[in-house]
Amino acid sequence: MNFWYGKHIVIGLGGGIAAYKTLELIRTLRTAGARITPVPTPAALHFVTPLSLQALCGERVRDALFLPEAPDGMDHIQLARQADLVIVAPATADLLARMAQGLADDLLTTLLLARRGPVVVAPAMNPAMWEHPATRRNVTTLQEDGVQFIGPEAGAMACGDEGIGRMAAPVTILEAARRALTPKTLTGRRLLITAGPTREAMDPVRFISNHSSGKMGWEIALAALRAGAEVELVHGPVTLPAPMGACCHAVDSARAMLDAVVPLWLDTTDRPGCDVAILTAAVADFRPTEQRQNKIKKSSGIQESTLELTLNPDILAMLSAWSGVATRSGRQRIVVGFAAETDAPLIHGREKLARKGCDLMAINDVSAAGSGFGTDTNAVTLIGRDGRTEPWPLLPKEQVAERLIQTITNLIHHPPRYGCS
Ligand code: PMT
């Protein structure tokens, strides 16, 4: 089920030029199945028209505090109570000031005062206004009141100034909104996730690699971040934008990936090792034995050539072996592997789980349609160390990630069970 389907979102718009970007946010949420009630301030209607809001939302624009046709004449109370989430975008300096003081002089500020559930605010203003001590005080007050901020971001402003003040991109606001609605079941936990391919160099211009896009690991990182976890994302060469809030470590080869994960898994003087490791990276099993300093030349008359390979270290096996070593956190740790198979997936997946010693193995048949490398969907069978098997249907990788994070959460809170029914 799409996360946004059936959710009721009130979108409050302040009077700023960034309001045009809010139309894209509304469109994305509507396409995802959310119900949107637009509540512009009078100033916002200088920048977007009621007609464009109504056309995009498919719902009457609420812009008046006193409406005889509203239920009991109290639209602000109904909206404040019914909405799953209130997003204010753009939030101008004036709107933040009125919210911080608890003023209720239009429908939006009145419903915000009556609101008890989550509120996400995306400020947008000139950098000088954002930096002004009055705005800083108002932001602090609102944060203390539980309002969640996203942005503003640095960049060029509509007025020509440069600095911090641009409203966050709609996709960023959407992610912040989703996090505001996700229960924080992994707060205080630190997850190590690997993703993407590795590249094993032959010479300065050639390498051995595979088709991993990083999507599976990225979705797991996002699901963990939404659940409140801290995420260390160690990844090979990919073209995906960094997940908001993740600590990213870019590497190229298997050995570089090992060097990056070891200090995250073992205790350091600064902090204990991670609580959970989920290794989705498609690590090259072998690397060219010799890495030439200069480009390998094609000699005339030679029809065949042989490349000698050396086994790479098995990162999953090493982390699993160390997972029993007590860390300063004193917590039981969990290691999850992913097995990419093309034949007899269950047999090979079980053998890999036993050989590598992890707690869970997510087996995917990478030769099946819609499953494995580069796709947006995946068909996974989860197996536990106790032999229990849980086949999942073909799902968007986002939902595979959510299920896996849910399974791990259950395992953390009920340690004897492996999360497979
Ligand atoms: O990135 P995407 O395009 O979204 O594709 C996702 C995926 C298909 C890459 C992913 O779902 C997946 O299956 N990842 C594991 C790929 C893999 O390397 O499988 P394997 O069966 O060769 O390895 C088993 C496990 O051992 C994996 O967790 C792997 O990270 C780990 N491994 C492998 C070799 C090695 N030297 N060190 C390891 O840690």
Residues whose N, C-alpha, C, O or C-beta is under 5 A from the ligand:
A	BS01	PMT	G196 H211 S212 S213 G214 K215 M216 L279 T280 A281 A282 V283 A284 D285 N312 P313 D314 I315 L316 G337 F338 A339 A340 N364 G372 F373 G374 T375
